[in-house]
C-alpha cells in the first residue's frame, strides 16, 4: 500500500486530505506543525509528503535540511502548498525534493492529479459538471449549487463552510442553500443527502437556521420525509426565507437587501481561504496547463522522439515540468537563468551540440546540473564529459526510477 505523510498546520485542510486519500486506499499519516514530522517521516518512509508552507518558515527549513541529509529520505518527493511566493523561492525548493507547489486556494482536481501521478495510482475524481459558490454577509451564508451535484465539491463544502465559520467566529450562522437551477430526481437522492449532511455536520449549524430555495418537487419530498432534517424548510420563495432569517429592521426592501447586503460577499474572503470550490476544469477549456504548480523543471536535449518522450514521462510521473529540445541550438535559444532545475543531455546526438553546452555551462556558476544520458560506454567520452563539468554520466537505457533518483539526488546536493 502506498503511503503519504501530511504535514499541515491547518486541521481543516489536513482532515480533507486525509478523508480523500484514505478513500483511495492510500495509507495516511499526519504531523502537526512540523513538531513530529521528521520522526514520522523516518519511521514510515512515505512515498509522498504533502506539506503546508506557513508564513514562518524556520521549522520548514530545518525539516527540509534534515530530510536531504538522511539517505533514506532524501529522494522522497514533496508536494507543497502555501501562499503566493516569488518564483525564485519556488525554484529553490526543488533542491529539497519539492516537485509541486500549489498556491492557495488550491484547485483540487489538479492537486489530486499530481498526487496520482507521483504515486502511480488513479485518484478518482467525480467529473459531474457543477458550480458551487459559498459567500457570506454578516451571519448569513449563501451556498449556491448549479449544473449538478459533484461529490468532490460537496465534500469540499463541509471544510469550506467550517473554515468560514471558524475564521469569522460565527456562533449561530444562518444558511440558505440555493438549488433553483437544479432539476433533481430520485437518482440524485444520495448526493442531495450528502450536500445537506455536510452542511449539518458543523456543530454551530442548527437545522432551524437552514433554508433550501428550490423549485424542485423532489427536494421538497426528500427533506419532508427525512426525520433527521426536521426543522429544515424548503421553499421557492426567497423573500419568505429572508423574512425568517433576517431582521426586518435592516431594510424594508427585499431587492435592496439582496443587492446591497447579501449578494455582495465579504471583502477578502477568497484571498484568505485555503479551500477552493472552483476546479481548473470549470473554465470549460479542454487544454490543461501541465506546468501549474510545477517546481522541478527539466530540459531534455535529444533528437530521438521516442527517447525524449520516455524521459519526459519519467519526470512527469512526479509532477515535474519538462521541455523537449531536438537540438542544442533550440535549447540555447530558449534557455534563461533559473528556467531549468536540471538538464538531461544526449552528448552523442549530432544535433545536441553537447560539448559546446557543457563548456558554456562550466563558465556559468548559476547553470543547472547536467546529466549526460547517452548510449556510449567509451572511457574517453565519459572522461571528457565529466571533465567539462557534467554532474553525471548514465548509459542508455536505464530503468525510469534510476534516472529520476539520480536527478533528485543531484538537486539535493545543489545547496
N, C-alpha and C positions, 0 to 999 in steps of 0.2 A: 504493500500500500504506500502511495506517495504521501509525503508529509510536508506541512507548511508551518512555519513559525511566524506568528503575527505579533509585531512589536508596535503598540499604538497607545498613545496617551488618552484617546477619546473612546470611552466604553461603548458608545452607540455604534461608532464606525467598526470597532473591533467585533462587537456582537453580530453585526450584519455580515461581516466577512466570514465569521465562524459558522453562522447558520447556512450560508450559501455553499461554502466549501465542504462542510460536513455532509450536506445533502448530496454532494458529488462523490461521496466515498473517499474523501481526502482527509487524512488524519491532521487535526489542527491542534497546535499548542500555542499558548498566548503568554506574553510577558508584558507587564505594565510599566510604562515609563522607563524602559531600559534597565531597571534595577536588577532584575534577574535574567536579563536577555542573554548574556554571554553563557551563563551556566546552562540555561535551557538549550542554547544552540549546540554547545559541545556535547550535551547529553543526548539530544535527539538527532543531531546531524540531519537537519531537514533538507528536502530537495529544493526548497524555495523559502526566502524570507520576505515578508511583506512588512514594511517599516514606515512609520509616520515621522516626518521631519517637522519638529516643532520649532518655535521661534528661538529657543535656547538650544544650541547645537553641541555644547561641550560633551554631554553624555553620548550623543550620537558619534562624535568624532572618536571618543575613547573606545566605543564599541567597534567601530569600523577598523581602527588600528589593531585591536586585539584579534578581530576576525581574520585579517590578512596575514597576521603574524603566526597563526596556527595553520600548519599544513593540512589539517583535517577539515578546516572550514574555509580556507582562502578562496576556493573556487565556487562556493555556494552563491548562486545568483540572488540578487535583491531587487524587488520592485519597491520603489519609494514613493510616498505620497506627501504632499505638503503645499505650502503657499507658493505663489509665483516668485521665482528667484532668477538671478542673472544666468544667462546661457553658459557663461564660463564656469559658474559654480556647478551647474548641472553636468557639464562635461567632465569636471574633475571627479565626480562621483563614480565614473566608470572604472577608475583605478581600484576601487574597493569592491568591484563585482556588481555594482548597481547597473542594471540593464534597461530599466524603465523608470521614468519619473513622471508621475501624473499630478498635475496641478489641480487643487481642489477648487470648486466642487467637481468631483470625478464623474465622467461618463462611464457607467459600469459595464456597458456592452463591450467597449474597447478594453477596459480593465480585465474583465474575465477572459477575453480572447487572449490577452497576453499571458495570463496565468495558465491557461490551457496549453498554449504554445510551449511555454517553459517546461511544464510538467509532462508534455506529450500525452495529454489527456483531453477528452472532449468535455468542456464545461458547458452543459446545456443551458441555453437561454431561451425564454419564451419570446417568439418573434411576432406575437399578435400586435398589430398597429394600435397604438394607444398614446394619447396625450394626457398626462396627469400634471396638473398645476396645483400648488398649495401656496396661499398667501394669507396674511393676517392684517387686521386692522383692530387695534386695541385688543380686546378679549375675544374677538370674533374671528374664527378661522374658516376660510373657504377652501374646500377641496373640490376641484373640477376635473371630471374624467370624461374624455371624449374618444370617439372612434371604436374603442374596445376595452376589454379588461385584460391587461397584461400582468401575469403573476409576478414577474420580476419587479415591475413598478409598484404593484400593490405591496410587495414585501418591503420595498424601499420606503413606502409611505409611512409605515409604522415607525421607522427610525427617523425619517424627516420630521414627522409630527412630534416625536419625543424630543428631538433636538430643538425645535422651535419653542415648545412649551418650557423646556429646561432653560434655554437661553433668555427667554423673555420673562421667566419666573411667573408664569400664568398659573393661578391656583384653581380656577374652575372655568376652563375655556369653553366657548360655545362653538359648535361645529356645524357647518352647512355643507353637506355632500351634494354636489350638483351633477346630476346624471341626465340632464334634459336632452342631450344629443345621443343618448344610447337607447337602442331598441333591443331589449333583452328578452330571452326566453328561458325555459327551464334548463336548457343546455348550459346557460351561464350561471346557474344557481350556486355552484361551489365557489366560483370566483367572486360572485357578489357577496356571499357569506365571508369570504376571505377579506374582502375590502372592509366590510363592517367590523369584523373581528379585529382587524389590525387597528382600526380607529379606537375601538373599545379597550384594546389591550393596555392603553395608558391609564394608570390608576387615577389620574386627575380628570379624565373624561367621563362624565356621567351620562347615562342613557337619556335622561330628560333634557339634556342640553345638545342632543344630536338630532338634527333635522335633515331629511333627504328630499331634495327637489327633483321630482321625476314625473314624466308624463306616461310612464310605462305601467300597465296594469300588473304585470308580473312582479315588479318591485314592490308594489303595494301588497300583493298577496303573500310574497315571501316574508316580508317583515311582520305583517299582521299575524301570520301563522307560526311565528318563531317565538317561543316563550322567552328565550334569552335576549330578545330585542324589545321586550316590553318597555314602553316609555319612549321609544324612538318614533317620531312622527314622519310619515311620508305624505307629501302634498305636491300639487302642481302650482301652488300659489306663493310666489316669492314675497309679496307684501305681507301675507299672513305669517310666514316664517319670521320676517323681520320684526313684526309687531310682537311676536312671542319671545324674541331673543334680545331685542334692542330697546333701551329705554326711550319712551316716546318723547321725552323732553329734549332729546338731541336735536330733532328736526321734525317738522310736520310733513315734509315732502319725501316720499319714499324714493323717488328718482334722484333727488339731490343726495339722499343718504347713500344710495348705491354708487353714484358717480363720484362724490366727494369724499366719502368716509370709508367705504367698504372696498370698492374695486381698485382703489389706489393702495397698493401694497406698502408696507412699512419700508422706509428707506434703509438701504444697506443690508437687507435680509439675505439676498442671494450671495453677496460678496462674503458674508461671514459664515455661510453654510458649508459643511463638509460633504453633504449628500445631495446629489443632483438627480432630479426625477426626469430630466431630459437625456435621451441617449443620442449617440452620434448618428444612429440610423434615422432619427426623427427629422433630419434635414432633407430627406427624400432623395438624396443622391445615392447612386449605386456605386460610385467610386469612393473608396476609403483611402485616407492617407495613412499608410503603414508607419510613417515616421512619428505619429502622435505619441508623445511620451518617451520617445527614444532617448537614451543616454549614450549607449555603446554604439558607435558608428564605425563602419568598416568600408575600406576601399579595396575592391578586388580587381587586380590588373591581370587579365587573362583573356586571350582572344578565342579560346576554345569555349563555345557556348555551353556545352554540357558540363564541363569542368567548372566554369564560372557559376552556373546555376546551382550546382551541387554545393559549392562553397556558400553561396547566398542563402540556401536553405538551412545550412548548418547554423549560421548566425541568426537567421530569422527565428529559429526554434527557441531562442532565448530572448526574443523581442528586440534584437539589435537591428538598426537601420543599416542597410548595405547598398553600395552603389557599384555597378559593374562597369569597367572600362576596357575596351577592346584593344587599346594601345596606350603606351606610356605617354604619348603626346596628349591624348584625350584626357588622361589623368592630370597632367601638368596644367592644362587649360582650366580645369575645374578646381584644382587644389588651392586652398587658402589655409592659413594657420588655424589650428584648433578645429578644423572641419571634421577630421577623422581621428578616432581613437587608435586605430591600428591599420596597417596596410598588408594585404596578402598579395604577394608578387610572384608570378612565374618568370624567373630570371631567364629561362631558355627560350621563351616565346620571342621570335624575331621582332614582333611589333611592340614588345614591352619597354624597350629602352631601359631595361632593368638596371644595368650597371651605372648608367647615367643618373638614374633616380637615386640610387644608393650614394653616389658621390655627392649629389646636391644635398641629400638629407644629412650626410656626415658633417657638412658645414653649417647645418641649421640645428642649434641645440633645442629648438622647440618642435622639431619634427617628430611625428608619431613613430613608434616601433614598427619594424618591418619583419614579417615572417616570409622568408623565401620558400615557396611551395612548388617544387619542380620535380621532374622525373629522373634527373641525373644523379648518379652516385659517385661521379668522378671527384677524386680528392682535390684536384687543383681548383675545380669550380667552387667547391664548398669552402676551401680556404680563402679564395678571392672574395667570395660573397661576405664571409664573416669579417675579413679584414677591411672591407668597405663599410662596415657598420651595421649589417643586418643583425637583428637580435637572435634569429633562429633560422636553421635550415631544416626543412622537413621534406622527405621524399613522397611523391605521389605514388599511389593513393594512400590515404590514412583513414582510419575509422573516424566518423564525424566527431565523436567525443574527444578524440586526441587533439585535433586541430583546435577545437573550442577550448579545451582545458589549457592548452599551451598559450592561446591568445589571452585568456583571462589571467593566467599566471603572470604573463608579461605586463599586463596593465596593473596588476597588484604591486609589481616591483617598481613601477614608474612613479615614484612619490618623492 
